[in-house]
Every structure is written in C-alpha cells, then in structure tokens.
Amino acid sequence: MVDLKLGQFVGSLDCGTTSVRFIVFDQYANIIAQKQLEFPQYYPAPGWHEQDADEIQDVSNQCIAEACRELERAGWSKESIKVIGITNQRETTIAWSRSTGKPLCRAIVWTDSRTKNIVAHFENQLRETGIEDEIGRFKKGADGVEMLKDLTGLKLSTYFSAVKLRWMIDNIADVQEAHETDDLLFGTVESWVVYNLTGGAKSGIHVGEVTNASRTLLMNLRTLKWDNRLLRFFGFRPSILPKLVSSSEVYGEIAQGVLKGVPIGGLVGDQQGALVGNKCLKKGEAKCTYGTGAFLLFCTGGTIVKSGHGLLSTIGYQPGPGAHPVYALEGSIAVAGSAIKWCVCSMPNSWLSLLISSRLRDSLGFIKSAKEINTLAASVKDAGGVYFVPAFSGLLAPFWDPGAAGLLIGLSAYTTPAHIARATMEANAFQTRAILESMKLDSNTDLRHLKVDGGMTNGDVCMEVLADVGGFEVIRPEMRESTALGSALLAGAAIGLFGWSLSSPGTFAEVNTMGTKSFVPRMSEEEREKGWLQWLRAAERAKGWEEGADK
C-alpha cells in the first residue's frame, strides 16, 4: 500500500448552471485535482428553464468523491483538504419541505422568464398600492419603484428569486400548501447544497449567504437582513427564509461521505466569487465572467453606488460575521456562451429550412462545434453587416426589457456562416460595452482594462473581438477558474489557512500569478463607433416584442 502525502489544500464546489465541478487548490491556486459533471436541464415551455434540485446534489456528491479519488491517485491524502467553499449559480430558486427535506417541485433557473406576468402584477402594485416605508406609510408610483431599488439595489425583473418563488406558491399546489402549513423552506442553490451536505432533514443547517440573498429582492442591502416590508409586499412567511450568514466563516461540517468532518468555510454567488477570485478586492477594480451568461462586476468598496443607468447595486462579499460588506455595481447579460451553443446545436437545422435565399441556403453549412465558430469568425474581417441580439429570454442590464426577443438582422446573399459566427462573437462584446458605458457614467471611471474569466475566454478570437468592440485592454489569466478560486479564498480565509485574510489583500499576492495574456484594440475609433451605433439600432428593434400583462 502506497503511503499518501499529507498536504494543505482547499476545496471548492462550483455549482454552475449546467454543470458542477469540485476543484482542489493549493496555496498558489494550482489545481491539484478536479472533477466536473453535467446535470440535466429541463425546458417544458417557451421561456421556461428548470432543474431538479436532487440531481444537483447527487452530481455535487459525485464530483467531491471522484475528485478525492483523483487526489489520492496523485499521491495525496484526502485529509489534505482542510476546508471547502461553495459557489453557485445565483437567483435559481428551490422550494423544499421542512419535514421531509425533499424538493416540492423543480427549481426555477435564473434564466427562466415565465414570471413576466408576476413582474407586471407587482409593477402595478407598486403604482397603485405602493410599498411601506420605515414608518408605515406607503410610497407609490415612481417613489415606490425608487424605494424598492433603495432597499434592495434591484428592480423588479423575472431574473430575481422573489418573483420565481411567488410563481411557485401561486401555481404549484404542494408549494402553496407547504407555505400555508409552515412546512416550506426556500433557498438559492448554496442554501440547498449546504443543507444537504450538513445532514438534510436530519441535521442540516438552513443558511443563506448575503451575496446570494442580495439577488432575491428580499434582503435589505444596508442592514444585510431580511426586510419585513419586502416580505409583506411579496406575501411570504418569514419562517421560510434561511438564516443569513457572511461570505467567509465556518458554517458547519460535512456530515457524511469522503470529506465527513471537513468544515464548510466560504459561500458566495458565482459572480461575486469571480470578483474575489480575480482579486478585485479594492474600489475601482472590475471583472467580467463569460459563461452561459456574462456578468460584469465593478468594486465600489464600502459604499453603495446607486446606478442611474440601468446597473444594479449589489454586495461584492462580506469578509466575516458582522463585518462591513464590500459593495459592487453589476451588469448582467443573460445570453453569452449559450449563444454559441445555440449556433452549434440549433442554427443549422432551423436555418436550412427557413431561409428563402437559395444562395444563402447553399452557403450555410453545419456549424459542428464551438471551436469551429472560432475558426469561422477568424476567417472574415467583420460580420458583413450582420448584427445579432441574443435576447432569448429578454434583455438584462442596462436595457431591462423582459419582452425583448432574439434578433439576427442584416442578412443578405453575401452572408456566410463565418459572418454569423463573427456576429455572435460581436454580440457578446456589444453587450459588454453597453454595461461598461453605464458603469463609466455611474462611477465616473473610464476603465482602461478588464479582467476576464470563464469558458468563453478560452478562444483568442473572442477576446480580440471584445478588445476591438470595447476599445479597452482585455486581461486574461492563465488559470481561469476564478469563480471556484473565489470561494476557495473565502473558505481558506475563514480558518486562516496560508495566512490568507480578506482585510489584507496582500496575503493573496502569490495566488494565481502565473502568466496572463493581454489583448489590445486594433480597430479604428471610427469603425468601432459605427458598429456600436448599428448594434444599438438592432437592440432597439429587438425590444418590446413580447409584452408582459398583469393577469
């Protein structure tokens, strides 16, 4: 029997939108072991996106077990893992039974837009009835909208958890009954996973971390507490809510499995995790993560910056229990990497049957992989006048139009698959620029560079297009698992591992310092502005296609 070495590592469970991975890091952010598995997605109706919470948990358990086996194959004992952190897709809403610990329905995913009518209902309620202020008066109309944003940093949208939970209670009998009989527990993904890892119905703890809670429309951004006025507005019992905790503290220990007894020491929403993982811990630093969607966060320090240009105020992280939070401005893009997946999986069949032009029909070949999209996009100097607005579930920041629909415009007999591939790349860059333009106005800061991570950043062509369209330097680290790294840093800091401390960013100086690659703009300013104005025209045409109605 081979003797296994005992080291000091930190684990990160990254529960993403389409897959889960467990990564074991050393103190320099070298990956020692990892395992990633996908889990099923369900699309039962147009605009609907569901997941099975039990499947998320099962895959999480498998990833932990298999990564630990890989760690031992590499010669290290699993006891080398001293603490784990968890990072997760945000806003995705899970309802489960207090008595059985089982989900009451499928989770509603953050991208799901079925709640347009719920949003319209509450918009009408804000106009007609209003929301209570601190002394019990009701503020209506524009004052009510402003008060909701002042309390939460958010606006009413299909995106956030409260409207998803309201839909569940209104439309699913088991959830409604559980709410009425006080058997309902609500949480976002980190809450569900911690509950199960610490024992489930038998001994599991029901906690919710503040960066995730800040995306529910139920937490007061200043007090970091659930706000009773918001609960009354949406019609929820306080007893369904998890206990709020910071981003970095020991919450409990894993109750069973290969890591039984290991503390859980860091929880963070995926995008805030990437902010920490990119070491954007100081005011004025920004990152953008490109995955299924894209998310740009700009650190504003200890101050809440209210956006007048379509961005959201949110919590970047809370460094410990009772600590003052670090805030951020955020702009979100619902469709980024998933637009490339759509091109690969959906476009060939649909386009071959629908396009009228025989020449175009003949020229549109089958796009077989994401790698092929990079190759095609690189084969042309521009998109040939084609503009793509991938509003598959509406538009998020800074447009905030749930009724927007996907639009591909500028097609002609000249159009080839290469032009559409490049237009897809450019769509991501144009959406990023829209957020950065708003961020510049709110922060009075002109960003000179943007740190990036996520699956889409693996392609150099995509990053070159982003630099050209945005007009700024793009900086890509060599190790780009920034979301997972963020939760690892938070977990390590919770127990003082490696001397890490969130109050002393210098303690992370040796973390993830290996080579970075920089992409600089090569496009002329005149060409950049022309393309930008054309894409804005396309975005305007995509807006308002599917209006919500208060039923």
C-alpha positions in Angstrom: 0.0 0.0 0.0 1.4 3.4 -1.0 1.7 6.0 1.7 -0.2 9.1 0.8 1.3 12.5 1.5 -0.5 14.9 3.8 -0.6 18.5 2.5 -2.7 21.6 2.9 -5.3 22.2 0.3 -8.7 23.9 0.0 -11.6 22.5 -2.0 -14.2 24.4 -4.0 -17.6 23.1 -5.0 -18.7 25.2 -8.0 -22.4 24.6 -8.7 -22.9 26.2 -12.1 -25.9 26.5 -14.4 -25.2 23.4 -16.5 -22.5 21.5 -14.5 -20.9 21.0 -11.1 -17.2 20.8 -10.5 -15.1 20.2 -7.4 -11.6 21.6 -7.6 -8.8 21.1 -5.1 -6.4 24.1 -4.9 -3.0 24.6 -3.3 -2.0 28.0 -1.8 -0.8 29.3 -5.2 -4.1 28.3 -7.0 -2.5 25.4 -8.7 -5.2 22.7 -9.4 -4.2 19.5 -7.7 -7.4 17.5 -8.5 -10.8 18.2 -10.0 -13.9 16.6 -11.4 -16.7 18.1 -13.4 -20.1 16.6 -14.3 -23.1 18.0 -16.2 -26.6 17.6 -15.0 -29.9 17.6 -16.9 -31.7 20.8 -18.0 -35.5 20.9 -18.5 -37.3 23.3 -20.8 -41.1 22.4 -20.5 -42.4 25.5 -22.3 -41.1 28.5 -24.2 -39.1 30.8 -21.8 -39.1 28.1 -19.0 -35.9 26.6 -17.6 -36.0 24.1 -14.8 -33.6 21.9 -12.9 -34.0 19.0 -10.4 -32.5 20.0 -7.1 -31.9 16.4 -6.1 -29.9 15.9 -9.4 -27.8 19.0 -8.5 -27.0 17.5 -5.1 -26.3 14.0 -6.5 -23.8 15.4 -9.0 -22.2 17.5 -6.3 -21.6 14.4 -4.2 -20.2 12.5 -7.1 -17.8 15.4 -8.0 -16.5 15.5 -4.4 -16.0 11.8 -4.3 -14.3 11.5 -7.7 -12.0 14.5 -7.2 -10.9 13.0 -3.9 -10.1 9.7 -5.7 -8.1 11.7 -8.2 -6.3 13.4 -5.4 -5.3 10.1 -3.9 -4.1 8.8 -7.3 -1.8 11.8 -7.4 -0.3 10.7 -4.1 -2.2 13.0 -1.6 -4.4 12.0 1.3 -8.0 13.4 1.2 -7.2 14.6 4.7 -5.1 17.3 3.0 -8.4 19.1 2.2 -8.7 21.4 5.3 -11.8 23.3 4.3 -14.2 23.7 1.4 -16.0 26.7 -0.2 -19.2 26.6 -2.3 -20.0 28.9 -5.1 -23.2 28.7 -7.2 -25.5 29.9 -9.9 -27.4 32.8 -8.3 -31.2 33.5 -8.2 -32.1 29.9 -9.1 -35.0 29.2 -6.7 -35.5 26.0 -4.8 -38.5 25.1 -2.5 -38.4 22.1 -0.3 -40.2 20.5 2.6 -39.1 21.2 6.2 -40.4 17.8 7.3 -39.0 15.6 4.6 -36.1 17.6 3.2 -37.3 16.9 -0.3 -37.9 19.4 -3.1 -41.5 20.3 -3.7 -41.0 21.0 -7.4 -38.3 21.5 -9.9 -36.0 24.5 -9.3 -36.7 27.6 -11.4 -33.5 28.7 -13.0 -32.2 32.3 -13.1 -32.6 32.4 -16.9 -36.3 31.4 -16.7 -38.7 34.2 -17.9 -42.1 32.6 -17.1 -42.7 35.2 -14.4 -43.3 38.2 -16.8 -47.0 38.4 -15.6 -45.9 38.2 -11.9 -43.5 41.1 -12.6 -46.3 43.1 -14.3 -48.6 42.4 -11.3 -46.0 43.8 -8.8 -45.2 46.7 -11.0 -48.9 47.5 -10.9 -49.0 47.0 -7.1 -46.1 49.5 -6.8 -48.0 52.0 -8.8 -51.4 51.6 -7.2 -50.8 50.4 -3.6 -47.1 51.1 -3.1 -44.6 49.7 -0.6 -44.2 50.6 3.1 -41.5 53.0 4.3 -39.9 52.8 7.7 -42.8 54.5 9.5 -45.6 52.5 7.9 -46.6 55.0 5.1 -47.0 53.6 1.5 -44.9 55.0 -1.3 -46.5 54.6 -4.7 -45.6 55.1 -8.3 -42.1 56.4 -9.0 -41.5 56.8 -5.3 -42.3 53.1 -4.7 -40.0 52.0 -7.5 -37.2 54.1 -6.1 -37.8 52.8 -2.6 -37.7 49.2 -3.8 -34.4 49.9 -5.5 -33.1 51.8 -2.4 -33.9 48.8 -0.2 -32.6 46.0 -2.4 -30.3 47.6 -5.1 -32.5 45.8 -7.6 -35.5 46.4 -9.8 -38.5 44.2 -10.5 -37.5 41.6 -13.0 -38.0 37.9 -13.9 -34.4 37.5 -13.0 -34.7 37.6 -9.2 -35.8 34.9 -6.7 -38.8 36.5 -5.1 -40.9 36.5 -8.2 -39.9 32.9 -9.0 -40.9 31.8 -5.5 -44.2 33.8 -5.8 -44.9 31.9 -9.0 -44.3 28.6 -7.3 -46.7 29.4 -4.5 -49.4 30.7 -6.8 -49.1 27.8 -9.3 -47.9 24.6 -7.6 -50.3 23.1 -5.1 -47.6 21.4 -3.0 -45.6 24.6 -2.6 -48.8 26.6 -1.7 -49.8 24.0 0.9 -46.3 23.9 2.4 -46.3 27.7 2.7 -49.7 27.7 4.4 -48.8 24.9 6.8 -45.3 26.3 7.6 -43.6 23.3 6.0 -41.9 25.3 3.3 -38.2 26.1 3.2 -36.8 28.4 0.5 -33.3 28.9 -0.7 -30.9 29.5 -3.5 -28.5 26.8 -4.6 -25.9 27.4 -1.9 -28.6 27.1 0.7 -29.8 23.8 -0.7 -26.3 22.3 -1.0 -25.2 23.3 2.5 -28.5 22.0 3.9 -27.8 18.6 2.3 -24.1 18.4 3.0 -24.7 19.1 6.7 -27.3 16.4 7.1 -30.5 17.3 5.3 -33.8 16.8 7.1 -32.0 15.1 10.0 -29.4 17.7 10.9 -28.9 20.1 8.0 -28.5 23.8 8.6 -30.7 26.2 6.7 -28.5 29.2 5.9 -28.3 31.7 3.0 -25.2 33.8 2.2 -25.5 37.5 1.7 -24.3 37.8 -1.9 -26.9 35.3 -2.9 -29.5 36.9 -0.7 -28.8 40.2 -2.3 -30.3 38.8 -5.5 -33.7 37.7 -4.1 -35.4 41.1 -3.8 -36.0 40.3 -0.1 -32.8 41.5 1.7 -32.1 45.0 2.8 -28.8 45.9 1.2 -27.7 48.2 4.1 -28.7 46.1 7.1 -27.9 42.7 5.5 -31.2 41.4 7.0 -34.4 40.1 5.5 -36.7 43.1 5.4 -40.3 42.5 6.7 -41.6 45.2 4.4 -40.4 43.3 1.4 -41.8 40.0 2.8 -45.2 41.7 3.1 -45.0 43.2 -0.3 -44.4 39.8 -1.9 -46.6 37.8 0.5 -44.1 35.5 2.2 -43.9 34.0 5.7 -40.6 34.9 7.4 -40.2 31.3 8.6 -39.5 30.0 5.1 -36.2 32.0 4.9 -32.7 30.8 5.7 -30.5 32.4 8.4 -28.3 35.0 6.7 -24.5 34.4 7.0 -21.4 36.1 5.7 -19.2 35.0 2.8 -16.4 33.8 4.9 -17.0 31.9 8.2 -17.3 28.3 9.3 -21.0 27.4 8.9 -20.8 23.7 9.8 -19.2 20.4 8.8 -19.9 17.9 6.1 -22.0 15.2 7.7 -21.1 12.2 5.6 -19.1 10.9 2.6 -15.4 11.1 1.8 -15.0 14.5 3.4 -17.0 13.9 6.5 -16.0 16.3 9.3 -14.4 18.9 6.9 -15.6 22.4 7.6 -17.6 24.5 5.1 -16.0 27.9 5.3 -16.9 30.0 2.3 -20.1 30.7 0.5 -20.5 33.1 -2.4 -22.6 33.7 -5.5 -20.7 32.7 -8.6 -20.2 36.2 -10.0 -19.0 37.6 -6.7 -16.8 34.5 -6.4 -15.2 35.5 -9.6 -14.7 39.1 -8.3 -12.8 37.6 -5.3 -11.0 35.0 -7.4 -9.7 37.8 -9.7 -8.6 39.6 -6.6 -10.7 42.6 -7.4 -11.0 43.4 -3.7 -10.4 47.2 -3.9 -12.6 50.0 -5.1 -12.3 50.6 -8.9 -11.3 47.1 -9.9 -13.6 45.2 -12.3 -14.0 41.7 -13.9 -16.3 40.1 -16.4 -17.1 36.3 -16.3 -18.2 34.8 -19.6 -20.1 31.5 -19.2 -23.7 30.7 -20.0 -24.4 34.4 -19.4 -21.9 37.2 -18.8 -21.5 39.2 -15.6 -19.5 42.4 -15.1 -18.8 43.5 -11.5 -17.2 46.7 -10.5 -16.0 47.0 -6.9 -17.2 50.2 -5.2 -15.7 49.5 -1.8 -17.7 50.1 1.4 -20.1 52.4 -0.4 -23.4 51.6 -2.2 -23.4 53.3 -5.5 -26.9 53.9 -6.9 -27.0 53.5 -10.6 -28.9 55.9 -12.8 -28.0 54.0 -16.0 -29.5 50.5 -15.6 -27.0 48.8 -13.4 -27.6 47.0 -10.1 -26.1 47.7 -6.7 -25.1 44.5 -5.0 -22.8 43.0 -2.4 -19.4 42.0 -3.6 -18.6 40.0 -0.5 -18.9 40.2 3.3 -15.5 39.2 4.8 -16.9 37.7 8.0 -19.7 37.7 10.6 -20.6 41.3 11.4 -18.0 42.8 9.1 -18.9 45.7 6.9 -19.6 44.4 3.3 -17.8 45.4 0.2 -20.3 46.6 -2.4 -20.3 46.4 -6.2 -22.1 47.6 -9.3 -23.2 44.8 -11.6 -24.4 44.4 -15.2 -25.6 41.1 -16.4 -26.0 39.5 -19.8 -28.5 36.6 -20.0 -27.0 35.0 -23.1 -23.3 34.9 -23.8 -21.8 31.4 -24.2 -25.2 30.0 -24.7 -25.5 32.0 -27.9 -22.5 30.0 -29.2 -24.1 26.8 -28.0 -27.3 27.8 -29.9 -25.3 28.3 -33.1 -23.8 24.8 -32.7 -27.0 23.0 -31.6 -29.9 24.8 -33.2 -29.0 27.1 -36.0 -28.1 24.6 -38.8 -31.4 22.7 -38.9 -33.6 25.8 -38.4 -31.8 28.0 -40.9 -31.6 25.4 -43.6 -35.3 25.0 -43.6 -36.4 28.6 -43.1 -34.1 30.9 -45.2 -35.5 31.9 -48.5 -32.4 32.9 -50.5 -31.1 29.8 -52.3 -27.6 31.2 -52.3 -27.7 31.7 -48.6 -29.3 28.3 -48.0 -26.5 26.8 -50.1 -23.7 28.7 -48.3 -24.9 27.9 -44.7 -23.1 24.8 -43.7 -23.3 22.9 -40.5 -21.5 24.5 -37.5 -20.4 21.4 -35.6 -18.5 22.8 -32.5 -17.6 25.9 -30.6 -14.0 25.6 -31.8 -15.3 25.7 -35.4 -17.1 29.0 -34.6 -13.8 30.5 -33.5 -12.2 29.3 -36.8 -15.1 30.7 -38.9 -15.1 34.0 -37.1 -11.4 34.4 -37.7 -11.8 33.8 -41.4 -13.5 37.1 -42.0 -12.5 40.6 -41.1 -16.0 41.7 -40.0 -19.6 40.3 -39.7 -20.5 41.5 -43.2 -23.2 43.9 -41.9 -24.9 41.2 -39.8 -25.9 42.1 -36.2 -27.1 39.6 -33.6 -29.1 40.5 -30.4 -29.3 37.2 -28.5 -32.3 38.2 -26.3 -33.5 34.6 -25.9 -35.0 35.4 -22.5 -35.3 39.2 -22.8 -32.5 41.7 -22.3 -30.9 42.4 -18.9 -28.6 45.3 -18.0 -28.7 48.1 -19.0 -31.9 47.7 -21.1 -34.1 45.6 -18.7 -36.7 44.5 -21.2 -38.2 41.1 -20.5 -40.2 41.4 -23.6 -37.2 41.6 -26.0 -36.7 38.8 -28.4 -33.7 37.4 -30.2 -32.8 39.2 -33.5 -30.4 38.4 -36.3 -30.5 41.3 -38.8 -28.6 42.4 -41.8 -28.7 39.1 -43.7 -28.1 39.2 -47.4 -27.0 36.9 -50.2 -23.4 37.8 -49.2 -23.9 36.3 -45.7 -22.0 33.1 -44.9 -21.6 31.0 -41.7 -18.4 32.9 -41.0 -20.3 36.2 -40.8 -22.9 34.8 -38.4 -20.2 33.2 -36.3 -18.4 36.6 -36.0 -21.7 38.4 -35.4 -22.3 36.0 -32.5 -18.9 36.9 -31.0 -19.6 40.6 -31.6 -22.9 40.4 -29.8 -21.2 39.4 -26.6 -18.8 42.3 -27.0 -21.5 44.8 -27.8 -23.5 43.7 -24.7 -20.3 44.1 -22.6 -19.8 47.6 -23.9 -23.4 48.6 -23.1 -22.8 47.7 -19.5 -19.4 49.4 -19.4 -20.8 52.6 -20.8 -23.3 52.7 -18.0 -20.7 51.8 -15.4 -18.5 54.7 -16.6 -21.3 57.1 -16.1 -22.2 55.8 -12.6 -18.7 55.6 -11.3 -17.1 58.5 -13.2 -14.3 56.0 -14.1 -13.1 55.1 -17.5 -11.9 51.5 -17.3 -8.6 51.0 -19.1 -8.6 47.2 -18.7 -11.0 44.5 -17.9 -10.1 41.2 -16.2 -11.9 38.2 -17.8 -12.6 34.6 -17.0 -15.0 31.8 -17.9 -15.3 29.3 -20.7 -15.8 31.8 -23.5 -12.4 33.4 -22.8 -10.5 30.3 -23.9 -10.8 31.5 -27.5 -8.3 34.2 -28.6 -10.6 35.4 -31.4 -13.4 36.1 -28.9 -11.1 38.2 -26.8 -9.7 40.1 -29.8 -13.2 40.9 -30.8 -14.0 42.1 -27.3 -11.0 44.4 -27.2 -11.8 45.8 -30.6 -15.5 46.4 -29.9 -15.0 47.7 -26.4 -11.9 49.8 -27.0 -10.1 48.6 -23.9 -7.4 46.2 -22.9 -8.6 42.7 -22.0 -6.5 40.8 -19.4 -6.9 37.0 -19.3 -5.2 35.0 -16.5 -3.7 31.6 -17.3 -5.7 29.8 -14.6 -9.3 30.9 -15.4 -11.3 29.0 -12.8 -11.8 32.3 -11.0 -15.3 31.6 -9.7 -14.2 28.4 -7.9 -11.0 30.1 -6.7 -13.0 32.9 -5.1 -14.9 30.5 -2.9 -11.7 28.7 -2.1 -10.1 32.0 -1.0 -13.1 32.9 1.2 -13.0 29.4 2.8 -9.3 29.5 3.4 -9.5 32.9 4.9 -12.3 31.7 7.3 -9.8 29.4 9.0 -6.7 31.5 8.4 -5.2 28.9 6.0 -1.9 30.0 4.4 -2.2 33.3 6.3 -5.0 34.5 3.9 -7.0 37.4 5.1 -9.7 39.4 3.3 -8.8 42.5 5.2 -5.2 42.3 3.9 -5.3 41.7 0.1 -1.5 41.4 0.1 -1.8 38.0 1.7 -3.1 36.7 -1.7 -0.2 38.2 -3.6 1.2 34.7 -4.6 -2.2 33.4 -5.6 -2.7 32.7 -9.4 0.3 34.8 -10.5 1.4 32.6 -13.5 1.2 34.1 -17.0 -1.5 36.3 -18.2 -2.3 37.3 -21.8 -3.3 40.8 -22.9 -5.5 41.7 -25.9 -5.4 45.3 -27.1 -7.7 47.1 -29.5 -6.7 47.2 -33.2 -9.9 48.6 -34.7 -10.1 52.3 -35.6 -12.3 54.5 -33.4 -14.4 55.4 -36.4 -15.1 51.8 -37.3 -15.7 51.0 -33.6 -18.3 53.7 -33.2 -20.1 52.8 -36.5 -20.5 49.2 -35.4 -21.7 50.3 -31.9 -24.4 52.6 -33.2 -25.6 49.9 -35.6 -25.9 47.3 -32.9 -27.8 49.7 -30.7 -30.3 50.1 -33.6 -30.7 46.4 -33.7 -31.2 46.2 -29.9 -33.9 48.8 -30.2 -35.7 46.7 -32.8 -35.4 43.6 -30.6 -37.1 45.3 -27.6 -40.8 45.1 -26.7 -41.5 42.1 -28.9 -43.3 40.2 -26.1 -45.0 42.4 -23.6 -46.0 41.1 -20.2 -49.5 41.5 -18.9 -51.0 41.6 -15.5 -53.4 38.7 -15.4 
